[in-house]
Structure formats: structure tokens, C-alpha cells
């Protein structure tokens, strides 16, 4: 077996991702797809046809990569459910809701236009299993590089599946308890990306005055990069919310699996507060349930979850890790501080429609502006993520662990240290060569003080 010309670095913690055509192209996607399919069916015992969903985003390289992927899968005997151009949450919904065996989504999420990649899921006993570092991506990498593949005499077929968004909207409304929602004025900036689909579908059924920004699908991202974690991409939306006297703003990322909210004053509502609002609402109808929060920020959501009679738990950062924890140990909901939200009722995968509906439901019930609702659920102050490009991350992590050894030290994901009134998380990125710092405290003053203290420690040690 000859080695394939594949950059091993494109196999990330959560998915496959690289620059087109340097890292991923119409030639090397063939052995990659062969490896994915081989991995997915290798231990399968069922005799029924293996049904594989294929979805794609709006990137300019996606049509040709998807065409080659489908051709390769058909040659391997795969039975393909083609769902066309969809958001990643809609892709997850299609795999889980219709009981398909697995799926691949051609997408590079929020990355710039030059990038593309593949997200992989398979059906598990308790929900979807996302294929990442803990669940098989390294096995797929080795199989792809070594050219491993199943051989098949069977001929695959393609079935086109439509109407998925309509079912997804119905499911979201059911999850939130078929709420009565008053008509809100909403501005949404879809960044010419996939979030435009589900926002349009949702508000075709839910009364609203929806003001659309950048809703035309365009893989060149002419307005801005589809990454709401970069605060500069939100500026136009923030201004529009204020100038339109809107009640709130919505900012999904490139493939639609992350979502940021803007209040009526044009301020970003931290995802931990969105998590807390959703947790509070779910626990009011499902008391005592377990809710997960990623390790970066836990003070606000933990307090709200406990106040609401729920059971909080911490996970590593990243959707593959969060989904794995939900599948292993359960939970009705998980919120990640990068704007990912996961529901047991969507097979433990991200879904933004129920989050939007919950926020609108709570705003309807409270009948006060979004900024005031957000303040009601705030229990702590957060630094926002601070990133450092370093070559000696391990040394910095050890130094931080030593300096703050009197606190409660957690090494699940980098180093997180908790004290009675503040805590911090310092970890390497799973997707970029960065060291990421997050600091939180019940006191705004202490948060700023500890943030500066940690920044100085990192800068004095970085190499």
C-alpha cells in the first residue's frame, strides 16, 4: 500500500479541516472519504443497507469536493441520502431525526473562504457520536494516509431528501414547549452563510419583524468572515440593532452551529448567560436534570443551574468532547462559551432554533428589554478569551499551575484553577496554534486584577 499525499495536520480535534486546494482537494479527498467510510462500516453487524447522509455548505470549493466525495462513496457501495446545501445543525438533525446510520458534511465552519473540510457523525445508542480526537479521527487519519479502504461489488445509490428544515422547525418548537411568543423586531446578520437558512425557516413560522443582513449565500464572504467570536464581525449588526430600535440581534457562524446574541443596546450577550437562560427554562419544566458547561467559564451558569434545582457538570472544550460526555453520562442540555448549544432532544448535537425560541419565550414572559433579562441571569464577570501565540505552552501551563497551586487545580483541558471568588482556564486551542486564557470572578475588579496578573505571567514566560 503506497502512502497518500495527505497533510496529517488537517485531522483536527473535532473534524477534518484545511486550506483548499493545498491541504484538501479533489484528489486527496478520495482516500480521505474512503477511510471515513471504511471506519464507519468496519465494525457494523447489521445486514440492512448502510445509509449515509451527505450535506454541504456554500463555500466555492464545496460543490466539486462534494461531487468527488459522492462519486467515491457510490463506488464503495454506499447508499447516500443527499440533503444538499444545509447548515451543520440541519445536517445533524437529518441524520438523527430520520434514523440514518451516519453522515458527512463538507464544511470548514467559521474559517476564512480559502478553507474547507469534513465533519463526520454516526448514530449511537444515546444520540449522535461526532468523530473527533476522542472518537476515531486519528484512526481515520492513519487509514487515509496509508490508503486503507474496503472493496465492494455492490452499487450504491443516491436518494434526495427535502423538507428537513420544516421538520427541524417543528422539533424546535416542541423542545421549547410550543411557547406563546409575542412579535419581536429582530436583526440577523448571516454573514452570507448557512445560518440564513434556519433563521428564515424559523421566522416563517414564528411571528417577527425580521430585518435580514447578508442572507444571500456566498462562499466568498463579501461582508465579513463568518466568525462571531471575532468581535469586529459583529460591529455592523450591533449598529443596525440600535438604529432599527430592534429587540435583539442574531449572528450565526459560517456553518450555523454557533450563534451569538446582541441585546437592544447593541451589546454582546455572553454565551454563558444564554446558557443560563436556556438552563433555567429547561429546568423549570424538567427539574433535577444534568446540564453541562465547558471548562472556560462556569461561575454564572453553575449558580443559575443550582438555583434552578439542576445538576451542573464541567466538560472539555469542543463539540466532539461535549457530545461524547452527553452520550456517556447524560444531560438535557449543554452550553459552550463559544456559542455552541446542545440538546438531548436533538440527539446531543448543536441546534440553534430552540435557543432562539427560548430567548424569545423568556423575553415574552419577562416583558422587559433583553439587556435587563441578561442582567437578571448574570452572577459573575468574564474577561473574554485572550489568545497568545507561543512556542512553549507546556512551560507556561506548568508555571501557572505552580503559581496558583493553593487553588483547586483541574487538568482536564489545560489548566483550570478555582478559588472561592475567582477562577481561570488556560489551555491550548484544538484548532489553532494558540494558548487561550479565560478569567472570571464574582467581582469585576478582582476579575480585571487577576486577568492582568495572568497576562503578565504568560508574557514574562512566553517563548
C-alpha positions in Angstrom: 0.0 0.0 0.0 1.5 3.3 -1.0 1.4 6.4 1.2 -1.1 9.1 0.2 -0.1 12.7 -0.2 -2.2 14.0 2.7 -1.1 16.6 5.3 -1.7 14.9 8.7 -2.3 18.3 10.3 -5.8 18.6 8.7 -7.1 15.9 11.0 -8.1 18.2 13.9 -9.6 17.6 17.4 -13.1 17.9 16.1 -13.1 17.4 12.4 -11.0 17.5 9.2 -10.1 21.0 8.1 -7.5 22.6 5.8 -6.8 25.1 3.0 -8.2 24.4 -0.4 -6.5 23.2 -2.7 -3.2 23.0 -0.8 -4.4 20.7 2.1 -7.7 19.3 0.8 -8.6 19.0 -2.8 -10.4 16.8 -5.4 -7.5 14.3 -5.5 -6.8 13.7 -1.8 -10.4 13.8 -0.7 -10.8 10.4 -2.4 -8.5 8.5 0.1 -9.9 10.6 3.0 -13.5 9.7 2.1 -12.6 6.0 1.6 -11.0 6.0 5.0 -14.1 7.6 6.6 -16.5 5.1 5.0 -14.2 2.2 5.9 -14.1 3.4 9.5 -17.8 3.9 9.7 -18.8 0.4 8.4 -15.8 -1.6 9.8 -17.5 -2.9 12.9 -21.0 -2.9 11.6 -23.0 -6.1 12.2 -26.4 -5.1 10.8 -27.4 -6.6 7.4 -29.6 -3.7 6.4 -28.3 -1.1 3.8 -25.9 1.4 5.4 -27.5 4.9 4.8 -25.1 7.8 4.8 -26.2 11.4 4.7 -24.1 13.8 2.6 -24.5 17.6 3.2 -22.5 20.6 2.1 -22.1 24.3 2.8 -21.9 27.3 0.4 -18.1 27.5 0.1 -16.9 27.9 -3.5 -14.9 24.7 -3.3 -17.7 22.7 -1.8 -19.6 21.7 -5.0 -16.6 20.0 -6.6 -15.4 18.4 -3.3 -18.9 17.1 -2.7 -19.2 15.7 -6.2 -16.0 13.7 -5.8 -17.0 12.6 -2.3 -20.3 11.2 -3.6 -18.7 9.5 -6.6 -16.2 7.9 -4.3 -18.9 6.7 -1.9 -21.0 5.3 -4.7 -18.0 3.3 -5.9 -17.7 1.8 -2.4 -21.3 0.7 -2.4 -22.6 3.4 -0.1 -26.3 4.3 -0.1 -26.4 8.1 0.0 -29.0 10.4 1.3 -28.2 13.7 -0.5 -29.5 16.7 1.6 -27.8 19.4 -0.5 -26.7 22.7 0.9 -27.6 22.8 4.6 -26.3 24.2 7.9 -24.5 21.8 10.2 -27.3 21.8 12.7 -29.7 20.8 9.9 -27.3 18.1 8.8 -27.2 16.7 12.4 -31.0 16.9 12.6 -31.3 14.9 9.3 -29.0 12.1 10.5 -30.7 11.8 13.9 -34.4 12.5 13.1 -34.7 10.1 10.2 -32.6 7.4 11.8 -29.8 7.3 9.3 -26.6 5.5 10.1 -24.0 8.2 9.7 -23.2 11.4 7.8 -20.5 13.7 6.4 -20.8 17.4 6.0 -18.5 19.3 3.6 -17.7 22.5 5.5 -15.0 24.5 7.2 -17.3 26.1 9.8 -16.2 29.7 10.6 -12.8 29.6 8.8 -11.9 32.0 6.0 -13.1 31.3 2.4 -9.9 29.5 1.4 -10.7 26.7 3.8 -12.8 23.6 3.6 -13.2 20.3 5.4 -15.4 17.4 6.6 -17.5 16.9 9.7 -18.4 13.3 10.5 -21.1 11.8 12.7 -22.5 8.3 13.3 -25.6 7.1 15.1 -25.0 5.9 18.7 -27.3 4.3 21.3 -28.0 7.6 23.1 -27.5 10.2 20.3 -25.1 11.2 17.6 -21.4 10.3 18.0 -19.2 13.0 16.5 -16.0 11.7 15.1 -13.1 13.7 16.6 -10.0 13.1 18.6 -11.6 11.0 21.3 -13.8 9.0 18.9 -11.7 8.0 15.9 -10.3 10.9 13.9 -6.8 9.7 14.4 -7.7 6.2 13.1 -9.2 7.8 10.0 -6.1 9.8 9.6 -3.8 6.8 9.6 -6.2 4.9 7.3 -6.3 7.8 4.8 -2.5 8.3 4.8 -2.0 4.5 4.3 -4.6 4.2 1.6 -6.8 1.7 3.5 -10.2 1.1 2.0 -13.0 -1.5 1.8 -13.8 -3.0 -1.5 -17.3 -3.6 -2.6 -19.1 -5.2 -5.5 -22.4 -3.6 -4.5 -23.6 -0.5 -6.4 -24.6 2.4 -4.2 -27.4 4.8 -4.9 -28.4 8.4 -4.2 -31.7 9.5 -2.6 -32.6 13.2 -2.5 -34.1 14.3 0.8 -36.1 17.5 1.1 -38.4 19.1 3.7 -35.8 18.7 6.5 -36.0 22.3 7.6 -39.8 22.2 8.1 -39.4 19.2 10.4 -36.5 20.9 12.2 -38.7 23.9 13.0 -41.5 21.6 14.3 -39.0 19.8 16.6 -37.5 23.1 17.9 -41.0 24.4 18.8 -41.7 21.1 20.6 -38.5 21.2 22.6 -39.4 24.7 23.9 -42.9 23.6 24.9 -44.9 25.1 22.0 -44.4 28.6 23.5 -46.6 31.7 23.1 -44.2 34.3 21.7 -45.0 38.0 21.1 -43.8 39.6 17.9 -40.3 40.9 18.2 -38.2 43.2 16.0 -35.0 41.2 15.2 -31.9 41.9 13.1 -30.0 38.9 11.9 -26.6 39.0 10.1 -26.0 35.6 8.5 -22.6 36.6 7.0 -23.7 35.2 3.6 -23.5 31.8 5.2 -25.6 28.8 6.3 -27.4 30.3 9.3 -29.6 32.3 6.9 -31.4 29.0 6.1 -32.7 28.1 9.6 -33.3 31.7 10.6 -35.5 32.2 7.6 -37.3 28.9 8.1 -37.9 29.5 11.8 -39.3 33.0 11.3 -41.6 31.8 8.5 -43.5 30.0 11.3 -42.8 32.4 14.3 -44.2 35.9 14.1 -41.5 38.6 13.9 -40.3 41.7 12.2 -37.1 40.2 10.8 -34.5 42.5 9.3 -32.0 40.5 7.2 -28.4 41.3 6.7 -26.1 39.4 4.3 -28.6 36.5 3.8 -27.5 35.7 0.2 -25.3 32.5 0.3 -21.8 33.5 -1.0 -18.7 31.4 -0.2 -16.5 34.5 -0.8 -18.0 36.1 2.4 -18.1 39.6 0.9 -19.4 41.3 4.0 -17.0 39.7 6.6 -15.7 36.4 7.8 -18.5 34.3 9.3 -16.9 34.1 12.8 -18.9 35.9 15.6 -16.1 35.2 18.0 -14.2 37.9 16.2 -15.8 41.0 17.7 -15.1 43.1 14.6 -17.5 41.0 12.6 -20.4 42.0 14.9 -20.0 45.8 14.7 -22.4 46.3 11.7 -25.0 44.1 13.4 -24.7 46.0 16.7 -25.1 49.3 15.0 -28.1 48.0 13.0 -29.9 46.7 16.1 -29.6 50.2 17.7 -30.5 52.2 14.6 -33.5 49.9 13.9 -34.6 50.1 17.5 -34.7 46.2 17.4 -35.3 44.0 20.4 -32.3 41.8 19.7 -29.7 40.7 17.1 -28.6 37.3 15.9 -25.1 36.3 14.5 -24.6 32.7 13.4 -21.2 31.4 12.2 -20.3 30.0 8.8 -21.9 26.6 9.1 -24.6 27.8 11.6 -23.6 25.7 14.6 -22.6 28.7 16.7 -24.8 31.7 17.5 -24.2 35.0 19.2 -26.9 37.3 20.6 -26.9 41.1 20.7 -29.2 43.0 23.1 -31.3 46.1 22.3 -28.5 48.4 23.3 -26.1 46.8 20.8 -24.1 44.8 23.4 -23.0 41.2 23.0 -24.8 38.9 25.5 -22.2 36.4 26.7 -22.9 32.8 25.8 -22.8 31.8 29.4 -25.8 34.0 30.1 -27.6 32.4 27.1 -26.7 29.0 28.5 -28.1 30.1 31.9 -31.4 31.3 30.5 -31.9 28.1 28.5 -30.9 26.0 31.5 -33.4 27.9 33.8 -36.2 27.4 31.3 -35.5 23.7 30.7 -35.2 23.1 34.5 -38.5 24.8 35.1 -40.1 22.0 33.1 -37.6 19.2 33.8 -36.4 19.6 37.4 -33.2 17.9 38.6 -31.7 17.4 35.2 -28.0 17.4 34.5 -26.6 20.3 32.5 -23.1 20.6 31.1 -20.9 23.7 30.8 -17.4 23.8 29.2 -14.4 24.5 31.4 -13.7 28.1 30.3 -16.5 29.8 32.3 -18.6 28.1 34.9 -19.4 30.6 37.7 -22.6 32.2 36.2 -24.2 29.0 34.7 -23.3 26.9 37.8 -25.1 29.3 40.1 -28.1 29.5 37.9 -28.3 25.7 37.4 -28.1 25.1 41.1 -30.6 27.9 41.9 -32.9 26.2 39.4 -32.6 22.8 41.0 -30.3 21.3 38.3 -27.1 19.4 38.4 -24.2 21.2 36.8 -21.1 19.4 35.3 -18.0 20.5 33.5 -16.7 19.3 30.2 -13.6 19.8 28.0 -13.9 22.4 25.3 -15.1 21.2 21.9 -18.2 19.8 20.3 -16.8 16.2 19.9 -15.9 16.2 23.7 -19.2 17.6 24.8 -21.2 15.2 22.7 -19.1 12.3 24.0 -19.8 13.4 27.6 -23.6 13.7 26.9 -23.6 10.3 25.3 -21.7 8.7 28.2 -23.1 10.3 31.3 -26.3 12.1 30.1 -27.7 15.6 30.3 -30.7 17.5 29.0 -28.5 20.4 27.6 -25.0 21.7 27.3 -23.8 25.2 26.6 -20.4 26.2 25.4 -18.9 29.6 25.8 -18.1 29.9 22.1 -21.8 29.9 21.3 -22.5 26.2 20.7 -25.6 24.8 22.3 -26.5 21.1 22.5 -29.9 19.4 23.4 -30.7 15.8 24.3 -33.8 16.2 22.1 -31.6 16.9 19.1 -29.5 13.7 19.7 -27.0 15.7 21.8 -26.0 17.8 18.8 -26.0 21.6 18.3 -29.3 23.2 17.5 -29.8 26.9 17.4 -33.5 27.1 16.7 -34.6 26.0 20.3 -32.1 28.5 21.7 -33.6 31.4 19.7 -37.1 30.3 20.7 -36.2 30.0 24.4 -34.8 33.5 24.4 -37.9 34.9 22.7 -40.1 32.9 25.1 -38.3 34.3 28.2 -38.3 37.9 26.8 -42.1 37.5 26.2 -42.7 36.2 29.8 -40.4 38.8 31.5 -41.7 41.6 29.3 -38.6 43.7 29.8 -35.7 44.5 27.5 -33.1 41.9 26.7 -30.3 43.8 28.5 -32.3 43.7 31.7 -33.1 40.0 31.3 -29.3 39.3 30.7 -28.5 41.3 33.9 -31.0 39.1 35.9 -29.0 36.0 35.0 -25.5 37.4 35.4 -23.7 36.1 38.5 -20.1 36.8 37.6 -17.8 38.8 35.3 -15.7 37.4 32.5 -12.5 38.6 30.8 -13.3 37.4 27.3 -10.9 35.0 25.7 -7.3 36.3 25.4 -5.1 34.5 22.9 -1.3 34.2 22.8 0.9 32.8 20.1 3.6 30.9 22.0 6.0 28.1 21.3 6.4 27.0 25.0 2.8 26.4 26.0 3.7 23.4 28.3 6.1 25.6 30.3 3.6 28.3 30.7 0.9 25.9 31.9 3.3 24.4 34.4 4.2 27.9 35.7 0.6 28.9 36.1 -0.2 25.6 37.9 2.7 26.2 40.3 1.9 29.9 41.0 -1.8 29.1 41.8 -1.2 25.7 43.4 -3.2 26.8 46.5 -6.4 26.8 44.5 -8.4 23.8 43.2 -6.4 22.7 40.2 -8.1 20.9 37.3 -6.1 19.5 34.4 -9.0 18.0 32.3 -8.3 20.5 29.5 -5.1 22.5 30.0 -5.0 24.1 33.5 -8.1 25.5 35.3 -7.7 26.8 38.9 -10.6 27.7 41.1 -10.5 29.9 44.3 -13.6 30.9 46.3 -14.2 34.2 44.4 -12.4 33.7 41.1 -11.1 31.1 38.6 -9.2 30.9 35.4 -8.8 28.5 32.5 -5.6 28.3 30.5 -5.5 25.9 27.6 -4.1 25.3 24.1 -6.5 25.6 21.2 -7.7 22.4 19.4 -7.9 24.2 16.1 -5.2 26.9 16.1 -1.6 27.3 17.4 -2.7 29.4 20.4 -2.8 29.5 24.1 -6.1 30.7 25.4 -6.8 32.5 28.7 -10.2 33.0 30.3 -10.6 34.6 33.7 -13.8 35.0 35.8 -14.8 36.4 39.2 -17.8 37.4 41.2 -16.1 40.8 41.4 -15.5 42.8 38.3 -12.5 44.5 40.0 -10.9 41.2 41.0 -11.5 39.7 37.5 -9.6 42.6 36.0 -6.8 42.3 38.6 -6.4 38.6 38.1 -6.6 38.9 34.3 -3.7 41.4 34.3 -1.7 39.2 36.7 -2.1 36.1 34.5 -1.4 38.1 31.3 1.9 39.3 32.9 2.8 35.8 33.9 2.3 34.5 30.3 4.1 37.4 28.7 7.1 37.0 31.1 7.3 33.3 30.3 6.3 33.1 26.6 8.9 32.0 24.1 
